[in-house]
Amino acid sequence: MEIKITRASTLKEKPDSSTLVFGKAMTDHMFIVDYDAGQGWHDPRIIPYGPLQIDPAAKVLHYGEEIFEGLKAYRTADGSIQLFRPRDNIARMNHSAQRLCLPQIPEDLALAGITKLVEVEQDWVPHEKDTSLYIRPFMIGLDAALGVHSSKHVQYIVVVCPVGAYYPEGLNPVKIYVEEQDVRAVKGGMGMAKTGGNYAASLRAGDLAEKAGYSQVLWLDGVHRKYIEEVGSMNVMFKVAGKILTPDLNGSVLDGITRRSCIQLLKDWGYEVEERRISAEELFAAAEAGTLEEAWGTGTAAVVSPIGELAMGDKKVTVSHNQIGEITQKLYDELTGIQWGRTADPHGWIMKL
Ligand SMILES: *Cc1c(COP(=O)(O)O)cnc(C)c1O
């Protein structure tokens, strides 16, 4: 399918790369392709960035019929542009689509939407250290009727924006508390899907955490309210007595691509990685016994995010003396090295534009 390109008549001024706020500086163009039941995907196009015209009765506005992805385009030292495991993002989007009764999108079409848009916006891929172009593909159900059904008219859209380092002050450990009231997802729900609804469910706890001086919450499972699932909107890993522990993909945990990549690297380095149920109790007991050596979150936006303090109720423990741990740092260095093309890519994770 040929992608029709309509260029913007005036281009925006590019923001200063040193003051980028995550997700705010949208570029000049966006990619859209329509889907209609019976017809399939049609009319892929790149058009000037701007508001969408949506019927006020559209399902996405009332029933949260939406899924999304997040990945980045990286500028290498020789000036070229590359993506990190983009096919994994598309496979996951199709997995999310199944859960929400949205249509499957052919991998080549979804990928072409991303690569063509990045090509059109190549001058927006920043050059400064730790900066990148964040890519946000999403799919929305647009049938204009208030009945609760899956949509027959759907759009897949891609927007992009330059982003700076997630933590401009550098990789500092964050304070986390264990959320005991709200849950993000339950087994049988949508936890394994990357969908806006899960984020809506997480907002209240996030707000309360922030007011209490914490940067994120550690989510517990929705059934037993005992087992650790994720941290904020990242997957989570712990180093306990030399071994790496991470919650298994039990249906309510998102299958993170950074998580997957970390597990591979850790195994390459000879670490034992256990994917299993981990109770908050087990974690705090390890901390008190002095065997909780490191804790970190993993996700595309921050790559890895060290955890320096954990709180649950009136219990509080410090992890790794509130310093970034050795493995956390090594994972960060190795992954960012591969992503920006400074390090060899033995697993074929990089796709050059
Ligand atoms: C996107 C996301 C992650 C991280 O996934 P990556 O593919 O590593 O970016 C983790 N948890 C949730 C809830 C997410 O939405």
The ligand as an ORCA input file, in Angstrom:
! r2SCAN-3c Opt
* xyz 0 1
  C       4.679      0.103     28.303
  C       4.587     -0.479     29.679
  C       5.685     -1.109     30.297
  C       7.077     -1.147     29.687
  O       7.128     -1.751     28.452
  P       8.376     -1.473     27.481
  O       8.038     -2.267     26.275
  O       9.574     -1.951     28.195
  O       8.391     -0.009     27.246
  C       5.487     -1.688     31.522
  N       4.305     -1.625     32.159
  C       3.227     -1.016     31.603
  C       1.946     -0.988     32.340
  C       3.341     -0.421     30.354
  O       2.279      0.194     29.824
*
